[in-house]
């Protein structure tokens, strides 16, 4: 294991997308050279493995605090690195909601005391949120902003949205949007959950937001669940995120009362799921929307069970399963889970070229059946039970091995080029 004080890690015989085989030399948290390498302090053979730049997940809910039974920063970020992800962005619908600079600083301190990954934190948008204070205190973005209600997230009015977009545009910041419309009725099954939160409402909410955005605020639409939603957003006007659960699951493939697959926006029909996958090339990035709840909460009657599912550990492994089946390419996975999310976050991308961030995940060429018993979230369950995936054997963060065949090692980046903190502050951060 590479320890502090040792400087050079060499990944031997890496198959780089495009067909080239090279040694990757890493020092001070970044790639120094791609090609034939000399001796390293630690060398890892990558022959027969898929080596991917590690993932950046722009959409997680790490819970903790009063919700630590669902997840803690330790359990959630361990889950992330066991799934090949080394950067996560936490959402602000915490308890209490993250709407002030003081609450943001408390959240950062809590995360820094436990995290195994780099992390950024979003600020909440409410009628009384201190957007300016949070921007200066280092939020990455504002939202997920609820244009439709969800678990622990209330919809905000058009007036609040417009005011917030105007203010965020003035910062040259980013607002992330949860776009839904909810109709009245008794929530009694997965199909009816889809009926109450229909595709048409998702599309209308997006159209309304785009119309209201006269200030041209930078927008990111979270967890789009349909091809209609993807096509509603003109190319380049806003970034488009899709989750694994909307790509891999449909309500028709589940027990109608399965609360473990109750989520907002809902699982759609198999037809809509297939149409969403047909828009693969128009999807900017994949985000897990990792939103764990306890088994007891999910064990309630359907109408009472909260929406949300864990997914940060299974996101890239599921996609790698599709790579194994030749449905998508490794280049696609890298672009949608690493390069593009890092670009949006504003950090150096992980990659194979000199100067790239030295975050990698090493995957075997072997499919594994997903089991909650082997996952690391406090939730203790997964909606993907029994599905096939490819999990990483090792994960590297800043040139340090942080996950190795089930063992975890908390990173010490005190000699890293990015500084000693795992926190990634937003562009407005000022001391």
C-alpha positions in Angstrom: 0.0 0.0 0.0 1.3 3.4 -0.9 1.8 5.5 2.2 2.5 9.1 2.9 6.1 9.9 2.1 6.2 7.6 -0.9 5.9 9.5 -4.1 5.4 7.5 -7.2 2.6 5.1 -8.1 2.8 3.3 -11.4 -0.2 1.6 -13.0 1.3 -1.0 -15.4 -0.1 -2.0 -18.7 -3.2 0.2 -18.7 -5.5 -0.2 -21.8 -6.5 3.3 -22.6 -9.7 3.8 -24.5 -8.7 3.9 -28.1 -6.5 0.9 -27.9 -3.2 2.2 -26.6 -1.5 0.3 -23.8 0.7 2.4 -21.4 2.1 2.7 -18.0 0.5 5.6 -16.0 3.0 7.3 -13.6 1.4 9.2 -10.7 2.9 11.6 -8.3 1.6 14.4 -6.0 -2.0 13.6 -6.8 -1.8 13.9 -10.6 -0.7 11.9 -13.7 2.9 12.7 -14.6 3.4 10.5 -17.6 1.6 8.0 -19.8 4.0 5.6 -21.5 6.9 3.3 -20.5 7.7 4.0 -16.9 10.6 3.4 -14.5 10.2 1.8 -11.1 7.6 3.2 -8.8 7.3 3.1 -5.0 4.1 1.1 -5.6 3.2 -0.7 -8.8 -0.1 -2.2 -9.7 -0.6 -4.6 -12.7 -3.6 -3.6 -14.7 -3.3 -6.4 -17.3 -6.7 -7.9 -18.0 -8.5 -5.1 -16.2 -10.6 -2.1 -17.2 -9.0 1.1 -15.8 -11.4 4.0 -15.7 -11.0 7.6 -14.4 -13.0 7.5 -11.1 -16.5 8.8 -11.1 -17.9 12.2 -10.0 -21.5 11.9 -8.8 -23.2 15.3 -8.8 -26.3 14.0 -7.0 -26.2 12.3 -3.6 -28.0 12.7 -0.3 -25.5 11.7 2.4 -28.1 12.3 5.2 -26.2 12.1 8.6 -27.1 14.3 11.6 -30.7 13.4 12.7 -30.8 11.0 9.7 -27.7 9.1 10.4 -29.6 5.8 10.7 -30.2 6.2 6.9 -26.6 7.1 6.1 -23.5 8.8 7.5 -20.7 10.6 5.6 -18.5 7.6 6.5 -20.9 4.9 5.2 -22.0 6.9 2.2 -18.5 7.8 1.0 -17.3 4.3 1.6 -20.2 3.1 -0.6 -19.1 5.6 -3.2 -15.4 4.5 -3.4 -16.5 0.9 -3.4 -18.4 1.8 -6.5 -15.5 3.6 -8.2 -16.6 7.2 -7.3 -14.1 9.6 -5.6 -16.1 12.9 -5.8 -19.7 13.4 -4.5 -22.0 16.5 -4.4 -24.3 16.5 -1.4 -27.8 17.9 -1.7 -29.3 20.5 0.7 -32.6 18.9 1.8 -31.0 17.9 5.0 -32.5 18.2 8.5 -32.4 21.2 9.0 -32.5 22.3 5.4 -29.2 23.9 4.4 -30.1 27.5 3.7 -27.4 29.6 5.6 -23.7 30.0 5.6 -23.4 28.7 9.2 -25.3 25.5 8.3 -23.1 25.1 5.3 -19.9 25.4 7.4 -21.4 22.9 9.9 -22.1 20.5 7.1 -18.5 20.8 5.7 -17.0 20.2 9.2 -19.2 17.1 9.6 -18.2 15.7 6.2 -14.5 16.5 6.7 -14.5 14.5 9.9 -15.7 11.3 8.2 -15.4 11.4 4.4 -13.4 9.0 2.3 -14.0 10.9 -0.9 -13.7 14.5 -2.1 -17.0 16.3 -1.7 -18.9 19.4 -2.6 -22.1 20.7 -1.0 -25.1 22.4 -2.5 -27.2 25.2 -0.9 -31.0 25.1 -0.6 -33.4 27.5 -2.4 -36.3 28.7 -0.2 -38.0 32.0 0.3 -35.7 32.9 3.2 -32.4 31.2 2.1 -29.2 33.3 2.3 -28.0 32.7 -1.2 -25.2 35.3 -1.1 -23.9 34.1 2.2 -23.8 30.5 1.1 -22.1 31.4 -2.2 -19.3 33.2 -0.4 -19.1 30.3 2.1 -18.4 27.8 -0.7 -21.6 26.1 -2.0 -21.1 24.4 -5.4 -24.6 25.1 -6.7 -28.1 26.0 -5.5 -30.5 23.1 -5.4 -31.7 20.5 -6.1 -34.4 23.1 -6.3 -37.9 21.5 -6.1 -40.3 22.5 -8.8 -42.4 19.6 -7.4 -42.5 18.2 -3.8 -40.5 15.2 -2.8 -39.4 13.5 0.4 -37.9 16.2 2.7 -38.2 18.8 -0.1 -41.0 21.2 -0.6 -41.8 22.8 -3.9 -41.0 26.5 -4.2 -43.2 29.1 -5.8 -42.6 30.6 -9.2 -41.8 33.9 -7.5 -39.1 32.4 -5.4 -37.7 30.5 -8.4 -37.4 33.7 -10.5 -35.9 35.7 -7.7 -33.4 32.9 -7.0 -32.5 32.4 -10.7 -31.9 36.2 -11.0 -29.6 36.2 -8.0 -27.7 33.1 -9.0 -27.2 34.4 -12.5 -25.6 37.4 -10.9 -23.0 35.1 -9.3 -22.5 33.2 -12.6 -23.5 30.3 -10.5 -25.5 27.1 -11.2 -29.0 26.1 -10.1 -30.1 22.5 -10.2 -33.7 21.6 -10.8 -36.1 18.8 -9.6 -38.8 19.2 -12.3 -42.1 17.6 -11.5 -45.8 18.3 -11.3 -47.9 16.3 -8.8 -51.6 15.6 -9.2 -54.0 14.7 -6.4 -54.9 11.1 -5.6 -54.1 8.1 -3.3 -50.5 6.9 -3.8 -51.1 3.1 -3.7 -48.7 1.4 -6.1 -45.7 2.0 -8.4 -47.9 2.4 -11.4 -50.2 4.9 -9.6 -47.1 6.7 -8.3 -46.2 7.2 -12.0 -49.7 8.3 -12.7 -49.6 11.0 -9.9 -46.3 12.3 -11.1 -46.6 11.9 -14.9 -44.2 12.4 -17.7 -46.4 15.2 -19.0 -46.0 17.1 -15.7 -42.2 16.7 -15.9 -42.2 18.1 -19.4 -44.5 21.0 -18.4 -42.3 21.8 -15.3 -39.2 22.0 -17.5 -41.0 24.2 -20.0 -42.2 26.5 -17.3 -38.7 26.8 -15.8 -37.1 27.6 -19.1 -39.7 30.3 -19.7 -39.2 31.8 -16.3 -35.4 31.9 -16.7 -35.2 35.3 -18.3 -32.0 36.0 -16.5 -30.3 33.1 -18.4 -29.2 31.5 -15.1 -27.1 28.4 -15.6 -29.4 25.4 -15.1 -28.9 21.7 -14.5 -31.9 19.4 -14.6 -31.7 16.5 -12.2 -32.9 12.9 -12.7 -34.8 13.3 -16.0 -37.0 10.2 -16.4 -38.2 10.3 -20.0 -37.1 10.9 -23.5 -39.8 13.6 -23.7 -38.0 15.5 -20.9 -34.6 15.1 -22.5 -35.9 16.4 -25.8 -37.7 19.4 -24.2 -34.3 20.9 -23.2 -32.5 22.4 -26.2 -28.9 21.3 -26.7 -26.5 23.5 -24.7 -29.3 25.4 -22.9 -28.9 23.3 -19.7 -27.2 20.1 -18.6 -29.3 16.9 -18.4 -28.9 14.3 -15.8 -30.4 10.8 -15.8 -30.2 8.2 -13.0 -29.5 4.5 -13.2 -32.9 3.6 -11.8 -34.7 5.3 -14.7 -32.3 3.6 -17.2 -32.4 0.1 -15.6 -35.8 -0.3 -13.9 -39.5 0.1 -14.8 -42.6 -0.3 -12.7 -43.7 -3.1 -14.9 -40.7 -5.2 -13.9 -41.4 -4.9 -10.2 -43.9 -6.0 -7.6 -46.6 -3.3 -7.8 -46.4 -2.5 -4.1 -42.6 -2.6 -3.9 -41.8 0.4 -1.8 -38.0 -0.2 -2.3 -38.5 1.1 -5.8 -40.6 4.1 -4.9 -38.7 7.2 -6.0 -39.3 10.7 -7.3 -39.6 11.1 -10.3 -41.2 7.7 -10.4 -40.1 4.6 -12.2 -41.9 4.7 -15.6 -43.3 2.0 -17.9 -41.0 -0.3 -19.8 -41.8 1.6 -23.0 -40.8 4.9 -21.5 -37.6 3.3 -20.0 -36.6 2.0 -23.4 -37.3 5.4 -25.0 -35.1 7.1 -22.4 -32.2 4.8 -23.3 -32.7 5.7 -26.9 -31.6 9.2 -26.0 -28.3 8.0 -24.5 -26.3 10.3 -26.7 -28.2 13.3 -25.5 -27.7 12.6 -21.8 -24.9 14.8 -20.4 -24.2 12.8 -17.3 -25.4 10.0 -15.0 -26.1 10.9 -11.4 -27.1 8.3 -8.8 -29.6 10.4 -6.8 -28.4 8.3 -3.9 -31.2 8.8 -1.3 -31.2 6.1 1.3 -34.0 5.3 3.8 -34.1 2.7 6.5 -35.7 -0.7 6.0 -38.3 0.2 8.6 -39.3 3.3 6.7 -39.5 1.4 3.5 -41.5 -1.3 5.2 -44.5 0.9 5.7 -47.6 0.9 3.6 -47.0 2.2 0.1 -48.6 5.6 0.6 -46.6 6.2 3.8 -43.2 4.9 2.6 -40.8 7.7 1.7 -39.5 8.0 -1.9 -35.8 7.5 -2.5 -33.3 4.7 -3.1 -29.6 4.1 -2.5 -27.4 4.0 -5.6 -24.0 5.6 -5.4 -22.2 2.2 -5.1 -24.1 0.5 -7.9 -24.2 3.3 -10.5 -21.0 2.7 -12.4 -21.0 -1.1 -11.8 -24.4 -1.3 -13.5 -23.1 0.7 -16.5 -20.0 -1.5 -16.6 -22.4 -4.4 -16.9 -23.8 -2.8 -20.0 -20.3 -2.3 -21.3 -19.7 -6.1 -20.7 -22.9 -6.7 -22.7 -21.7 -4.3 -25.4 -24.7 -2.0 -25.1 -22.6 1.1 -24.4 -18.9 1.9 -24.6 -16.3 2.5 -21.9 -15.7 6.0 -23.4 -19.4 6.7 -22.8 -19.1 5.7 -19.2 -16.1 7.9 -18.7 -17.7 10.9 -20.3 -21.0 10.6 -18.4 -19.7 9.6 -15.0 -16.3 11.4 -14.8 -15.3 13.9 -17.4 -18.5 15.9 -17.9 -19.5 15.9 -14.2 -16.0 17.1 -13.3 -16.2 19.9 -16.0 -19.5 21.1 -14.5 -18.1 20.9 -11.0 -15.1 23.0 -12.1 -12.4 20.6 -11.0 -9.5 19.0 -13.0 -10.8 15.9 -14.7 -9.5 12.5 -13.7 -7.8 10.9 -16.7 -4.8 9.4 -18.4 -2.9 12.5 -19.6 -0.2 14.5 -17.7 -1.8 17.0 -15.4 -5.0 15.0 -15.0 -6.3 14.2 -11.5 -5.0 10.8 -10.4 -8.3 9.2 -9.4 -8.9 5.8 -10.9 -11.0 2.6 -10.5 -9.8 -0.8 -11.6 -12.5 -3.2 -12.8 -12.1 -6.9 -13.5 -13.6 -8.4 -16.7 -16.2 -10.3 -14.5 -19.9 -9.9 -13.9 -21.1 -10.1 -10.3 -24.7 -10.4 -9.1 -25.6 -7.5 -6.9 -26.4 -8.3 -3.3 -27.3 -5.8 -0.5 -25.2 -8.0 1.8 -22.0 -6.9 0.0 -22.8 -3.2 -0.2 -21.8 -0.5 2.3 -24.7 2.0 2.6 -26.4 2.1 6.0 -29.6 1.5 4.2 -28.9 -2.2 4.0 -31.0 -2.8 0.8 -30.8 -2.1 -2.9 -33.5 -1.9 -5.6 -31.0 -3.7 -7.9 -30.9 -7.0 -5.9 -29.9 -9.8 -8.2 -29.0 -7.7 -11.2 -25.6 -8.1 -12.9 -22.8 -5.6 -12.6 -19.0 -5.1 -12.6 -17.6 -3.8 -9.3 -14.1 -2.3 -9.0 -11.4 -4.2 -7.2 -9.4 -1.1 -6.4 -10.1 2.6 -6.2 -7.4 5.3 -6.2 -7.9 8.9 -5.0 -5.1 11.4 -5.5 -2.6 8.6 -6.2 -3.5 6.8 -3.0 -5.3 3.4 -2.9 -8.4 4.1 -0.8 -10.2 0.8 -1.6 -8.6 -2.6 -2.2 -10.7 -5.8 -2.4 -13.1 -4.8 0.4 -10.6 -2.9 2.5 -10.9 0.9 3.0 -8.1 3.4 3.6 -9.0 7.0 4.4 -7.0 9.4 2.2 -4.5 11.8 3.6 -4.0 14.5 0.9 -1.7 16.7 3.0 1.0 16.4 0.3 -1.5 16.5 -2.6 -1.4 19.3 -5.2 -5.0 20.2 -4.3 -4.4 20.8 -0.6 -5.1 18.9 2.5 -8.9 19.1 2.5 -11.3 16.7 0.8 -13.8 19.5 0.5 -14.2 21.1 -3.0 -15.5 24.6 -2.4 -17.5 26.4 -5.0 -16.3 29.3 -7.2 -17.7 31.9 -4.9 -15.7 30.8 -1.9 -13.8 33.5 0.0 -12.0 33.3 3.3 
